[in-house]
């Protein structure tokens, strides 16, 4: 032990001798020489220091030193840079099965402040983004702070907004029935018709705050015709049809729908029917003129549309205005689609009308038809005169001369009439559209009786 202690003392003695010889002693000698120099040359030093050129040189040296110091600090300040990251998504941590959160922004803006290279590295490195931890918060209003996870500590960041007030609700659920909305149906081939839509389920579950669920009037499956590739008659299935909840005003309601989508089976048909074209002249021709003939380039067309509309339509009426017409004329008419009809095989029709001098002939009609009489009533004419009607028929001589009295339909409309005696108006059907039918007997008297 004594040897070890003696060795340690020797080691430290050598270190002390080294510093004394090479550091302390030389510095002490240098200071003493400087002091002695100034003592021996005090007057010369004062004389040199008092010179204007000496002061200028010293000032320049000091200014240059200060410049270097400030330049180094300003370089650090100038290298500071700011960049804004817009629309960064916000992720909330909470129990989504039990609660609904409102008031939380979907995105925020982040301002990064620091040196350019650090900002570049921050943008390249992965980050957990903007988060807010709502774990443990109960239903009600809460002011919470948004956090941005950034690994580079050399950067400062600011969130806009950084604090928000959120409202937490308990999540409730209800079962609702599904309805169907067909979107962009006008884009479907006009000869095709969506006859039926069958969903793979009829009910869904909606979840959310109780007040939100009370706003939901309907939940609809949005079947988009544009999603059908190469539509044609038959059955097809659309996958993942989105579901949307609406209120009574047709505005969307933000609730969770389970499931989010359904499958829809569509039945596409192409109902059609061939029907005759009937030309109906409107207006009165020039005085003394009548229609001799009406000819068309097509006599029938095929119509497409809803099945109900197809079943009801028996003919396609085409109106032409012959008011004041006194000579032959050709009409080019665009065909109009009746209600429920989506397509007509022809777009236009050409109508040739021939005009000739008019003649008039009177006919006595004794078979008056009573229409729209209630089932529990009967009707009879008050006198023999009321059983006959004189009808004036005007038109081309060749046509009028071939008219038979039995082809003229005279009727009275008794809709709304009850028991008693009534004077009712006489009507004549326009059996031949080339002719004009005018009842010279305007009204007849009838008696309505109630069946016993």
C-alpha positions in Angstrom: 0.0 0.0 0.0 2.8 2.4 0.8 4.3 1.7 -2.6 1.0 2.5 -4.3 0.5 5.7 -2.3 4.1 6.8 -3.1 3.5 6.1 -6.8 0.3 8.2 -6.9 2.1 11.1 -5.2 4.9 10.9 -7.7 2.4 10.8 -10.6 0.6 14.0 -9.5 4.0 15.7 -8.7 5.1 15.1 -12.3 1.7 16.5 -13.6 2.2 19.6 -11.5 5.7 20.1 -12.7 4.5 19.7 -16.3 1.9 22.5 -16.0 4.2 24.7 -14.0 7.0 24.4 -16.6 5.0 24.7 -19.8 1.9 26.8 -18.9 2.0 28.7 -15.6 5.7 29.9 -15.8 5.5 31.0 -19.5 2.2 33.0 -19.0 3.6 34.7 -15.8 6.8 35.7 -17.6 4.7 37.1 -20.6 2.6 39.2 -18.3 5.6 40.5 -16.4 7.3 41.5 -19.7 4.2 43.3 -20.9 3.9 45.2 -17.6 7.6 46.1 -17.7 7.3 47.2 -21.4 4.4 49.6 -20.5 6.4 51.0 -17.5 9.5 51.6 -19.5 7.6 53.0 -22.5 4.7 54.7 -20.8 5.3 58.0 -22.5 5.6 56.4 -26.0 2.5 54.3 -25.5 0.5 57.4 -24.4 1.8 59.3 -27.4 0.9 56.5 -29.8 -2.6 55.9 -28.2 -3.3 59.6 -28.5 -2.7 59.7 -32.2 -5.8 60.0 -34.5 -4.7 57.2 -36.8 -4.3 54.8 -33.9 -7.9 55.6 -32.7 -9.2 55.1 -36.2 -7.5 51.7 -36.5 -8.7 50.5 -33.1 -12.3 51.7 -34.0 -12.2 49.8 -37.3 -11.0 46.7 -35.6 -13.8 46.9 -32.9 -16.4 47.7 -35.6 -15.3 44.7 -37.7 -15.5 42.5 -34.7 -19.0 43.7 -33.8 -20.0 43.2 -37.5 -18.9 39.6 -37.4 -20.8 39.0 -34.3 -24.1 40.6 -35.5 -23.7 38.9 -39.0 -23.4 35.5 -37.3 -26.6 36.2 -35.2 -28.6 37.6 -38.2 -27.7 34.6 -40.3 -29.4 32.5 -37.7 -32.4 34.7 -37.7 -32.7 35.0 -41.5 -32.6 31.2 -41.8 -35.8 31.0 -39.8 -38.7 30.0 -42.2 -42.4 29.3 -41.9 -44.6 27.0 -43.9 -48.4 26.3 -43.6 -49.7 22.8 -44.0 -53.3 23.2 -44.9 -56.3 20.9 -44.3 -54.6 18.4 -42.0 -57.0 15.8 -40.8 -57.9 15.6 -37.1 -58.2 12.2 -35.4 -60.3 12.0 -32.2 -59.7 9.2 -29.7 -62.9 8.1 -27.9 -65.3 5.2 -27.6 -67.1 5.4 -30.9 -69.6 2.7 -29.9 -70.9 4.6 -26.9 -70.6 8.3 -27.9 -71.1 10.8 -30.7 -68.9 13.9 -30.9 -69.9 17.2 -32.5 -68.0 20.4 -32.9 -64.7 18.8 -33.8 -63.2 20.2 -37.0 -62.4 17.7 -39.7 -59.2 19.5 -40.6 -56.9 22.2 -39.2 -54.0 24.3 -40.6 -50.5 23.8 -39.2 -47.8 26.5 -39.3 -44.3 25.1 -39.0 -41.5 27.5 -38.0 -37.8 26.7 -38.2 -34.9 26.3 -40.6 -35.8 25.2 -44.1 -33.9 21.9 -43.9 -35.7 21.0 -40.7 -39.1 21.8 -42.2 -38.2 19.7 -45.3 -37.2 16.8 -43.0 -40.4 17.2 -41.0 -42.5 17.0 -44.1 -40.8 13.8 -45.2 -40.8 12.0 -41.8 -43.9 10.1 -40.7 -46.2 11.8 -38.1 -49.2 10.7 -36.2 -50.9 13.9 -37.3 -53.3 16.1 -35.3 -55.0 14.3 -32.5 -57.3 15.0 -29.6 -57.8 12.6 -26.7 -61.4 12.6 -25.5 -61.0 9.4 -23.4 -62.8 9.7 -20.1 -64.9 12.7 -21.0 -68.6 12.3 -20.2 -71.6 13.6 -22.3 -71.7 17.4 -22.3 -69.6 20.4 -23.5 -65.8 20.3 -23.2 -63.0 22.6 -24.2 -60.2 20.4 -25.6 -56.7 21.1 -27.0 -55.5 19.7 -30.3 -52.0 18.1 -30.4 -49.6 17.7 -33.3 -47.1 14.9 -33.2 -43.8 16.0 -34.7 -40.5 14.2 -34.0 -38.2 17.1 -34.8 -37.9 19.2 -31.7 -36.0 21.9 -33.6 -39.3 23.1 -35.0 -42.1 25.2 -33.5 -45.6 24.6 -34.7 -48.9 26.4 -34.3 -52.4 24.9 -34.9 -55.3 26.9 -36.3 -57.5 26.3 -34.3 -55.6 24.9 -31.4 -58.5 24.6 -29.0 -62.1 23.8 -29.7 -65.3 23.2 -27.8 -66.9 19.8 -28.5 -70.2 18.4 -27.5 -70.4 14.7 -26.5 -73.7 12.8 -26.8 -74.6 9.3 -25.9 -75.1 7.2 -29.0 -78.5 5.6 -29.5 -79.9 3.4 -32.4 -83.2 2.8 -34.2 -84.4 0.5 -37.0 -85.8 2.3 -40.1 -87.3 1.1 -43.3 -85.5 1.6 -46.6 -86.9 3.4 -49.7 -85.4 3.8 -53.2 -84.4 6.9 -55.1 -83.4 6.4 -58.8 -80.8 9.0 -59.8 -80.1 10.2 -63.4 -83.0 8.2 -64.8 -83.2 10.6 -67.7 -79.8 9.3 -68.8 -81.2 5.9 -69.4 -82.0 4.9 -73.0 -85.4 6.4 -73.6 -86.7 3.0 -74.9 -85.8 1.4 -71.5 -87.7 1.6 -68.2 -86.8 0.6 -64.7 -89.8 -1.5 -63.8 -88.7 -2.7 -60.4 -86.0 -2.3 -57.8 -85.5 -5.0 -55.1 -83.0 -4.4 -52.3 -81.2 -7.2 -50.5 -82.7 -5.9 -47.2 -85.7 -3.8 -46.2 -84.5 -2.3 -42.9 -81.3 -0.7 -41.6 -80.1 0.6 -38.2 -79.3 4.3 -37.8 -77.1 5.4 -34.9 -76.3 8.8 -33.5 -77.4 11.5 -31.0 -81.1 11.1 -30.1 -82.0 14.6 -31.4 -80.4 13.6 -34.8 -82.4 10.4 -35.0 -85.6 12.4 -34.4 -84.8 14.5 -37.5 -84.6 11.5 -39.9 -87.7 11.1 -42.0 -86.5 8.6 -44.5 -83.5 6.5 -45.3 -83.0 6.0 -49.0 -81.0 3.8 -51.3 -79.6 5.9 -54.1 -79.7 3.8 -57.2 -77.6 5.7 -59.8 -78.4 4.9 -63.5 -75.0 6.2 -64.5 -73.5 3.3 -62.5 -75.1 0.8 -64.9 -72.7 -0.3 -67.7 -74.4 -1.1 -71.0 -78.0 -1.1 -69.7 -80.5 -3.3 -71.5 -83.8 -5.1 -70.8 -83.5 -7.8 -68.2 -82.4 -8.2 -64.6 -79.1 -6.9 -63.2 -77.5 -6.3 -59.8 -75.9 -3.1 -58.5 -73.4 -3.6 -55.7 -72.7 -1.2 -52.9 -75.6 1.2 -53.4 -75.0 4.0 -50.9 -77.6 4.9 -48.2 -78.5 8.4 -47.1 -80.7 9.7 -44.4 -83.0 12.7 -45.1 -85.2 15.0 -43.0 -88.7 16.1 -43.9 -87.4 18.9 -46.1 -85.1 16.6 -48.1 -81.9 17.7 -46.4 -79.3 15.1 -45.4 -79.0 14.1 -41.8 -75.5 13.2 -40.5 -76.1 9.8 -38.8 -74.4 6.5 -38.9 -76.2 3.9 -41.0 -75.5 0.2 -40.6 -74.8 -1.2 -43.1 -73.6 1.7 -45.1 -74.5 0.1 -48.5 -76.9 -2.5 -49.9 -77.2 -4.5 -53.1 -80.1 -3.7 -55.5 -81.6 -6.0 -58.2 -83.0 -4.0 -61.0 -85.6 -5.2 -63.5 -85.3 -3.2 -66.7 -88.1 -3.5 -69.3 -88.9 -2.0 -72.7 -92.7 -1.8 -72.9 -93.9 -0.8 -76.4 -97.0 -0.6 -78.5 -97.8 0.2 -82.1 -100.6 2.7 -82.3 -102.3 4.6 -85.2 -101.7 8.3 -85.8 -104.8 10.5 -85.9 -104.6 14.0 -87.4 -106.9 16.5 -85.6 -107.4 19.8 -87.5 -108.0 22.8 -85.3 -109.6 26.2 -86.2 -112.0 27.1 -89.0 -110.9 27.2 -92.7 -111.6 30.2 -94.9 -115.2 30.9 -95.5 -116.7 28.4 -98.0 -113.7 26.0 -97.8 -113.5 22.6 -96.3 -111.0 19.7 -96.0 -111.2 17.3 -98.9 -108.6 14.9 -97.7 -105.8 14.4 -95.1 -102.8 12.3 -95.9 -99.8 11.5 -93.8 -96.4 10.0 -94.6 -96.8 7.5 -91.7 -100.0 5.9 -90.4 -98.7 4.5 -87.1 -95.9 4.7 -84.7 -94.3 2.6 -81.9 -94.4 4.2 -78.4 -92.2 3.3 -75.4 -92.6 4.1 -71.8 -94.3 3.0 -68.5 -96.5 0.0 -68.8 -99.5 1.7 -67.4 -99.2 4.5 -70.0 -98.7 2.0 -72.8 -101.8 0.1 -71.8 -103.9 3.3 -71.8 -102.9 4.9 -75.0 -104.9 3.8 -78.1 -103.8 6.5 -80.6 -101.5 9.4 -81.1 -103.2 12.6 -81.8 -101.4 15.2 -84.0 -103.0 18.6 -84.1 -102.6 20.9 -87.2 -103.9 24.5 -87.3 -106.0 25.1 -90.4 -107.4 28.4 -89.3 -108.0 30.6 -92.4 -106.7 27.9 -94.7 -108.1 28.3 -98.3 -105.7 26.2 -100.4 -103.8 22.9 -100.2 -100.9 22.9 -97.6 -98.2 20.6 -96.3 -97.6 20.5 -92.6 -94.4 19.2 -90.9 -95.3 18.5 -87.3 -93.0 17.4 -84.4 -94.6 14.5 -82.5 -95.2 15.2 -78.8 -94.8 12.5 -76.2 -97.9 11.9 -74.1 -97.6 11.6 -70.3 -95.7 8.4 -69.4 -94.3 7.9 -72.9 -90.5 8.2 -73.1 -89.9 7.5 -76.7 -91.7 7.5 -80.1 -90.3 5.6 -83.1 -90.8 8.7 -85.3 -89.8 12.3 -84.4 -91.8 14.1 -87.1 -94.7 13.6 -89.4 -95.7 15.2 -92.7 -99.4 16.0 -93.2 -100.8 16.9 -96.6 -104.2 18.7 -96.5 -106.3 19.2 -99.6 -108.9 21.9 -99.6 -112.1 22.2 -101.7 -115.2 24.2 -101.8 -117.6 23.5 -98.9 -121.2 22.3 -99.0 -123.7 21.8 -96.2 -126.3 19.1 -95.6 -128.7 18.7 -92.7 -129.6 15.5 -91.0 -132.3 14.6 -88.5 -131.0 12.4 -85.7 -133.5 10.6 -83.5 -131.2 8.4 -81.5 -129.9 10.8 -78.8 -127.5 9.1 -76.3 -127.6 10.0 -72.6 -124.2 9.9 -71.0 -122.9 9.9 -67.4 -126.4 9.3 -65.9 -126.2 8.0 -62.3 -126.9 4.3 -61.9 -130.1 4.7 -59.8 -131.7 7.1 -62.3 -133.6 6.9 -65.6 -134.2 9.6 -68.1 -136.9 10.5 -70.7 -137.6 13.3 -73.2 -140.3 15.7 -72.1 -141.8 15.8 -75.6 -141.5 14.2 -79.0 -139.6 17.3 -80.2 -137.0 16.6 -77.6 -136.3 13.2 -79.1 -134.9 14.6 -82.3 -132.0 16.8 -83.2 -131.1 18.5 -86.5 -127.4 18.4 -87.3 -125.7 20.5 -90.0 -122.7 18.8 -91.7 -120.3 20.9 -93.7 -117.5 19.7 -95.9 -116.3 18.7 -99.3 -119.3 17.7 -101.5 -118.0 14.2 -102.2 -117.6 13.5 -98.5 -120.9 15.1 -97.3 -123.0 13.3 -100.0 -121.7 10.0 -98.6 -122.5 10.8 -95.0 -125.1 8.5 -93.4 -127.3 9.7 -90.6 -126.4 6.6 -88.5 -122.8 7.6 -88.5 -123.6 10.9 -86.7 -123.3 10.5 -82.9 -125.5 13.0 -80.9 -125.4 12.9 -77.1 -126.1 14.9 -73.9 -124.0 14.9 -70.8 -126.0 14.3 -67.6 -123.2 14.2 -65.1 -124.2 16.0 -62.0 -127.9 16.1 -62.8 -130.4 14.8 -60.3 -134.2 14.1 -60.2 -136.3 16.6 -62.0 -136.8 18.4 -65.3 -133.7 19.9 -67.0 -132.8 21.6 -70.3 -129.5 20.2 -71.4 -127.0 21.1 -74.1 -126.7 18.9 -77.2 -123.2 17.7 -78.4 -122.1 16.0 -81.6 -119.0 13.8 -81.9 -116.7 14.7 -84.7 -116.7 11.3 -86.4 -115.0 12.4 -89.5 -112.3 15.0 -88.9 -112.6 16.4 -92.4 -116.2 17.5 -91.6 -117.7 20.1 -89.4 -120.7 19.1 -87.3 -123.0 21.8 -86.0 -126.2 20.9 -84.0 -128.9 23.3 -85.1 -130.9 22.1 -82.1 -128.9 23.5 -79.3 -130.8 22.1 -76.3 -133.4 19.5 -75.4 -135.6 19.0 -72.3 -135.4 15.8 -70.3 -136.9 14.4 -67.1 -134.8 12.4 -64.7 -136.6 9.9 -62.5 -135.3 7.8 -59.6 -135.6 4.1 -60.0 -138.1 2.5 -57.5 
